[in-house]
Amino acid sequence: MELELMKVKEEMNAKFELEKKALCAELEQLQLNIKALCAELEQLQLNIVYLQKNNDFFWFGSGISLCITERLSGADDQGEALV
């Protein structure tokens, strides 16, 4: 009986260690993803600052509006540039 309990305990410990390793690997991947997203956010913030400093932000927004308006009005993809 005691031998069986020891065997079950070892199996449970082995499963626990495997799950712990898997969770640690997943956590590490999530941390890498967060770092990548932070770097992307920082780049976007720099882009916004650049656009604001160069007063291009208004024109950028207008270009998007023009593109959407022309798409909705049925402008074809073959002809004119949309922006």
Order of alpha helices (4+ residues) and beta strands (2+ residues): alpha-alpha
